[in-house]
Amino acid sequence: MHYRIQDSAIESFLEEDVPYGDLTTTLLGIDGMAGEIRFTTRERTAICCTEEAGRLLEKCGAETTFSLPSGTVAEPGTLILKAEGLAGGLHAGWKAAVNLLEYASGIATRTMNIVERAKAANPGVSVVTTRKSFPGTKKVAIKAIMAGGALPHRLGLSGSILVFPQHTVFTGGLEPFLDTLAALKKKAPEHRIIVEAESPDEALIIARAGADVVQVDKLSIAALSKLVLDIRATCPGVAVSAAGGINADNAAAYAATGIDIIVLSSVYFGKPSDISAVINNKHQPYKP
């Protein structure tokens, strides 16, 4: 199940691309001619935002006649979305729709690849993504990582507790903060407390103090493997989260250390998916 991006966001995509109408279709006089637009994958793709692309075209006067749901894994050559309408509307929504599909599906596909590799090495590991999406793209980015099989690490600062060294510098340091951990848990009993460590030694201190999750950043795989064993031996109820530089090339190795959570940002940035968009005249033979 994937959430619905609001109409206001979809309208903003159109406003960026067609603020005053389409000069080309107007001058050619083809606005009122009946047509069809088809979107097809050129590579194995975790599809995302077909729902929004379809609604975008509908806002241009078209009718969606076929759509695969977000999260579908489509092989090359698969039709993922089709709509019919007047040429003016199809051209108005064409580029915004294909851009949305390609960028969202690119994130979803990178996510899917990492999730598949990580879970092959450690079926119990969770893959979550950070708040480092490009500003203004969060709604699309979160839908995309979920379509690829991951979950958001933190949707924002308002609903989760993650204590960094940048926080404890104001509390007198890590150990004075850890002395207040029990009181913090009483203030927010419905939340897990995540604390980031700057070294394996700090991670063990944090685990023994009673944090729910210990997060480490940019720790080597060898050091992480040892840390997981140490925490499992002394604090079996504490989860271990690893962040920093995790991508498709090393996700399986990180997962194999036995960690509980992989935290990454790499899926947000990369090549968009390759999706073909073809517009045809409804009164002429179909051209693929």
KEMAR-820023 format. One line per field, with one value per residue (C-alpha): x, y, z; residue number from 1. Coordinates in nm, 3 decimals. Example, Ala and Ser with C-alpha at 12.3 -4.5 7.8 and 13.67 -1.06 7.14 Angstrom:
BEGIN
px c(1.230  1.367);
py c(-0.450  -0.106);
pz c(0.780  0.714);
num c(1  2);
//
This chain:
BEGIN
px c(0.000  0.141  0.026  -0.136  0.054  -0.176  -0.330  -0.156  0.184  0.070  -0.065  0.270  0.445  0.217  0.256  0.635  0.613  0.299  0.246  0.074  -0.033  0.153  0.256  0.361  0.036  -0.164  0.021  0.004  -0.372  -0.370  -0.511  -0.851  -0.735  -0.789  -0.477  -0.327  -0.011  0.169  0.450  0.671  0.979  1.308  1.473  1.382  1.217  1.040  0.756  0.656  0.411  0.195  -0.102  0.021  0.125  -0.223  -0.389  -0.158  -0.277  -0.637  -0.588  -0.499  -0.830  -0.711  -0.854  -0.631  -0.716  -0.441  -0.203  0.024  0.039  0.346  0.572  0.524  0.851  0.826  1.049  1.177  0.902  0.622  0.338  0.298  0.053  -0.182  -0.418  -0.644  -0.750  -0.709  -0.362  -0.343  -0.393  -0.164  0.120  0.062  0.104  0.355  0.689  0.584  0.439  0.743  0.980  0.781  0.778  1.148  1.280  1.048  1.104  1.480  1.474  1.242  1.462  1.784  1.604  1.475  1.824  1.969  1.682  1.716  2.092  2.070  1.792  1.967  2.254  2.040  1.664  1.591  1.757  1.548  1.650  1.551  1.632  1.738  1.599  1.864  1.634  1.675  1.469  1.121  1.112  1.032  0.679  0.792  1.113  0.935  0.673  0.956  1.163  0.852  0.773  1.125  1.074  1.235  1.088  1.173  1.420  1.272  1.000  1.105  1.218  0.872  0.800  1.123  1.408  1.759  2.036  2.355  2.686  2.561  2.297  2.512  2.760  2.487  2.428  2.783  2.884  2.770  2.797  2.603  2.335  2.320  2.261  1.932  1.828  1.581  1.410  1.394  1.222  0.961  0.892  0.828  0.738  0.584  0.910  1.230  1.544  1.817  2.164  2.451  2.800  3.127  3.323  3.265  3.357  3.093  2.842  2.891  2.855  2.533  2.394  2.471  2.304  1.974  1.927  1.681  1.894  2.264  2.351  2.704  2.827  3.094  3.220  3.422  3.257  3.515  3.462  3.086  3.086  3.275  3.049  2.735  2.875  2.971  2.629  2.445  2.652  2.600  2.281  2.072  1.766  1.949  1.923  2.222  2.180  2.454  2.471  2.721  2.833  2.607  2.507  2.427  2.790  2.833  2.481  2.505  2.836  2.691  2.378  2.588  2.742  2.411  2.297  1.926  1.894  2.069  2.032  2.118  2.075  2.237  1.908  1.795  2.067  2.144  2.024  1.648  1.473  1.449  1.081  0.949  0.656  0.484  0.191  -0.023  -0.305  -0.614  -0.726  -0.403  -0.245  -0.069  0.305  0.503);
py c(0.000  0.342  0.685  0.939  1.259  1.559  1.732  2.057  1.895  1.755  2.094  2.250  2.007  2.128  2.492  2.461  2.321  2.477  2.813  2.978  2.690  2.503  2.741  2.464  2.264  2.587  2.718  2.379  2.371  2.014  2.080  1.928  1.609  1.277  1.096  0.840  0.839  0.521  0.490  0.179  0.066  0.007  -0.173  -0.373  -0.112  -0.076  0.143  0.448  0.738  0.593  0.706  1.065  1.068  0.946  1.215  1.475  1.377  1.381  1.740  1.813  1.661  1.307  0.979  0.708  0.376  0.155  0.187  -0.050  0.027  0.174  -0.100  -0.324  -0.466  -0.432  -0.603  -0.424  -0.350  -0.345  -0.096  0.085  0.367  0.465  0.760  0.897  1.253  1.553  1.627  1.959  1.794  1.500  1.730  1.954  1.662  1.453  1.578  1.642  1.290  1.116  1.318  1.219  0.853  0.841  1.017  0.838  0.499  0.560  0.604  0.305  0.084  0.175  0.109  -0.227  -0.336  -0.251  -0.413  -0.732  -0.753  -0.665  -0.913  -1.190  -1.151  -1.087  -1.150  -0.970  -0.640  -0.326  -0.073  0.285  0.617  0.950  1.304  1.394  1.398  1.700  1.991  2.009  1.643  1.473  1.357  1.187  1.053  0.890  0.729  0.602  0.441  0.270  0.143  -0.004  -0.188  0.049  0.273  0.627  0.649  0.977  1.174  1.483  1.611  1.618  1.249  1.072  1.095  1.063  1.206  1.309  1.436  1.775  1.747  1.617  1.901  2.106  1.854  1.837  1.546  1.190  1.045  1.326  1.282  0.907  0.973  1.135  0.857  0.692  1.028  1.089  0.753  0.848  1.174  0.992  0.631  0.567  0.645  0.447  0.641  0.629  0.755  0.792  0.683  0.816  0.495  0.129  0.204  0.478  0.243  -0.010  0.259  0.379  0.026  -0.050  0.275  0.151  0.320  0.134  0.174  0.251  0.416  0.422  0.621  0.522  0.230  -0.030  -0.364  -0.546  -0.308  -0.325  -0.706  -0.708  -0.440  -0.638  -0.945  -0.739  -0.574  -0.902  -1.059  -0.782  -0.597  -0.836  -0.610  -0.316  -0.276  -0.169  0.078  0.156  0.468  0.642  0.548  0.244  0.175  -0.107  -0.219  -0.274  -0.314  -0.694  -0.681  -0.438  -0.649  -0.962  -0.811  -0.886  -0.527  -0.459  -0.143  0.001  0.378  0.533  0.830  0.696  0.592  0.953  1.040  0.867  0.798  0.821  0.512  0.482  0.512  0.563  0.800  0.769  0.985  0.861  1.006  0.799  0.820  0.675  0.330  0.282  0.349  0.187);
pz c(0.000  -0.098  0.003  -0.225  -0.306  -0.274  -0.574  -0.480  -0.546  -0.880  -0.983  -0.897  -1.137  -1.417  -1.319  -1.354  -1.707  -1.859  -1.687  -1.987  -2.210  -2.486  -2.763  -3.005  -3.005  -3.022  -3.327  -3.500  -3.448  -3.316  -2.967  -3.039  -3.208  -3.026  -2.909  -2.676  -2.463  -2.353  -2.098  -2.124  -1.933  -2.116  -1.821  -1.511  -1.295  -0.962  -1.080  -0.878  -0.914  -1.191  -0.981  -0.970  -1.337  -1.429  -1.217  -1.369  -1.718  -1.598  -1.481  -1.845  -1.960  -2.040  -1.910  -1.763  -1.927  -1.781  -1.486  -1.296  -0.922  -0.757  -0.625  -0.928  -1.062  -1.440  -1.692  -2.006  -2.254  -1.997  -2.046  -1.714  -1.790  -2.071  -2.115  -2.387  -2.457  -2.680  -2.814  -2.632  -2.295  -2.369  -2.472  -2.169  -1.930  -2.129  -2.000  -1.641  -1.623  -1.770  -1.549  -1.242  -1.344  -1.430  -1.120  -0.877  -1.037  -1.038  -0.661  -0.619  -0.837  -0.655  -0.329  -0.451  -0.555  -0.214  -0.023  -0.228  -0.166  0.203  0.278  0.086  0.333  0.641  0.606  0.933  0.845  0.789  0.523  0.601  0.437  0.585  0.560  0.298  -0.005  -0.233  -0.090  -0.239  -0.344  -0.014  -0.094  -0.415  -0.257  0.037  -0.186  -0.407  -0.131  0.001  -0.349  -0.350  -0.021  0.231  0.500  0.610  0.899  1.018  0.840  1.034  1.370  1.525  1.572  1.662  1.914  1.774  1.990  1.809  1.949  1.826  2.098  2.382  2.336  2.509  2.788  2.920  2.699  2.633  2.983  3.159  2.892  2.949  3.319  3.214  2.976  3.216  3.274  2.899  2.848  3.108  2.925  2.596  2.681  2.339  2.155  2.112  2.200  1.934  2.024  1.779  1.885  1.750  1.819  1.909  2.271  2.286  2.125  2.405  2.671  2.509  2.483  2.846  2.952  2.811  2.473  2.251  1.937  1.901  1.571  1.429  1.132  0.878  1.086  0.896  0.831  1.047  1.339  1.296  1.300  1.630  1.776  1.692  1.867  2.174  2.201  2.145  2.425  2.680  2.577  2.364  2.362  2.202  1.824  1.613  1.329  1.074  0.859  0.636  0.286  0.243  -0.117  -0.358  -0.371  0.003  0.143  0.153  0.343  0.598  0.637  0.690  1.005  1.178  1.226  1.267  1.059  0.752  0.720  0.385  0.155  -0.162  -0.324  -0.360  -0.610  -0.938  -1.289  -1.350  -1.482  -1.861  -1.949  -2.299  -2.360  -2.699  -2.817  -3.104  -3.314  -3.235  -3.598  -3.738  -3.695  -3.360  -3.366  -3.080);
num c(1  2  3  4  5  6  7  8  9  10  11  12  13  14  15  16  17  18  19  20  21  22  23  24  25  26  27  28  29  30  31  32  33  34  35  36  37  38  39  40  41  42  43  44  45  46  47  48  49  50  51  52  53  54  55  56  57  58  59  60  61  62  63  64  65  66  67  68  69  70  71  72  73  74  75  76  77  78  79  80  81  82  83  84  85  86  87  88  89  90  91  92  93  94  95  96  97  98  99  100  101  102  103  104  105  106  107  108  109  110  111  112  113  114  115  116  117  118  119  120  121  122  123  124  125  126  127  128  129  130  131  132  133  134  135  136  137  138  139  140  141  142  143  144  145  146  147  148  149  150  151  152  153  154  155  156  157  158  159  160  161  162  163  164  165  166  167  168  169  170  171  172  173  174  175  176  177  178  179  180  181  182  183  184  185  186  187  188  189  190  191  192  193  194  195  196  197  198  199  200  201  202  203  204  205  206  207  208  209  210  211  212  213  214  215  216  217  218  219  220  221  222  223  224  225  226  227  228  229  230  231  232  233  234  235  236  237  238  239  240  241  242  243  244  245  246  247  248  249  250  251  252  253  254  255  256  257  258  259  260  261  262  263  264  265  266  267  268  269  270  271  272  273  274  275  276  277  278  279  280  281  282  283  284  285  286  287  288);
//
